[in-house]
Amino acid sequence: MYGNGYAYGNWAIVITIILISLFFIFKFLPMRTSMHKHSGGALIAFIVMLVSNVLIVFGMLMYYRLVRKEEQEALEKFPEQYRKYMLQIPMFFPKLTILIAFNSNMKR
């Protein structure tokens, strides 16, 4: 299903994020004065927040690329059936009418 290569292949971005994170850690983490020591927790929290937000966005983008690639493979393998499926079911977020119909069927 995934072919011969990796699903996303943007390892340069991953390495760049890691290098930027290491730069901030090694540049600002050595706390030499008492003021630095008192504000060190805020710095560490900022670095963790920055890295986690970047990784979340990166993960969402990579997931989107993976979904698009799998969608193309499904279209090649099942052209008519998958086009009908695509018209009924959205890519990421379900339609409210589908959820309402599902809930009403579950109550019966």
C-alpha atoms as one frame of an Amber mdcrd trajectory, in Angstrom:
protein
   0.000   0.000   0.000   2.795   2.427   0.787   5.038   1.747  -2.190   8.795
   1.493  -1.983   9.623   4.831  -0.329   8.796   6.406   2.979   5.386   7.980
   3.372   6.650  11.522   3.950  10.399  11.704   3.360  11.044  15.142   4.893
  13.880  14.115   7.145  15.667  17.403   6.440  12.888  19.232   8.309  13.101
  16.819  11.239  16.871  17.288  11.491  16.487  21.083  11.221  13.959  21.144
  14.076  16.251  19.031  16.224  19.260  21.270  15.489  17.309  24.460  16.267
  16.096  22.921  19.528  19.619  21.900  20.489  20.872  25.397  19.665  18.358
  26.982  22.041  19.072  24.447  24.746  22.870  24.794  24.635  22.844  28.566
  24.056  20.470  29.603  26.809  20.379  26.737  29.293  23.713  27.347  31.062
  22.541  29.517  33.967  25.468  31.515  35.253  23.823  34.178  37.415  21.148
  33.914  40.084  18.666  35.721  37.814  19.252  33.119  35.113  18.735  30.358
  37.647  15.423  31.858  38.767  14.122  32.238  35.225  15.524  28.931  33.982
  12.259  27.101  34.503  10.442  29.553  32.247  13.120  29.120  29.596  12.876
  25.343  29.720   9.063  25.558  29.546   9.326  27.891  26.539  11.707  25.533
  24.727   9.478  22.527  25.424   6.401  24.454  24.236   8.177  25.656  21.091
   9.429  22.207  20.144   6.125  20.484  20.908   4.117  23.004  18.853   6.469
  22.686  15.898   6.322  18.898  16.104   2.520  18.917  16.266   2.284  21.084
  13.149   4.922  18.974  11.427   3.056  15.806  12.351  -0.218  17.185  11.004
   1.420  18.127   7.711   3.043  14.727   7.373  -0.264  12.999   8.148  -1.984
  15.099   5.467   0.653  14.102   2.906   0.265  10.456   3.873  -3.527  10.651
   3.511  -3.215  12.274   0.080  -0.786   9.579  -1.071  -3.041   6.775   0.168
  -6.002   8.483  -1.488  -4.172   8.512  -4.829  -3.284   4.834  -4.451  -6.905
   3.979  -3.651  -8.070   5.959  -6.693  -5.669   4.014  -8.902  -6.758   0.659
  -7.487 -10.525   1.304  -7.169 -11.343   4.331  -9.376 -15.156   4.203  -9.486
 -15.822   2.840  -6.023 -13.425   5.253  -4.317 -14.825   8.287  -6.157 -18.298
   7.374  -4.883 -16.857   6.948  -1.391 -15.132  10.351  -1.614 -18.442  12.019
  -2.493 -20.128  10.532   0.574 -17.352  10.715   3.178 -15.138  13.780   3.790
 -11.373  13.363   4.142 -10.900  14.372   7.796 -14.038  15.627   9.544 -17.305
  13.686   9.297 -20.453  15.422   8.162 -22.926  16.112  10.950 -25.695  14.413
   8.982 -23.709  11.166   9.002 -23.215  11.391  12.779 -26.884  12.193  13.371
 -27.981   9.273  11.185 -25.560   6.976  12.989 -26.841   8.060  16.402 -30.472
   7.607  15.383 -29.695   4.097  14.107 -27.948   3.248  17.371 -31.005   4.276
  19.451 -33.317   1.848  17.616
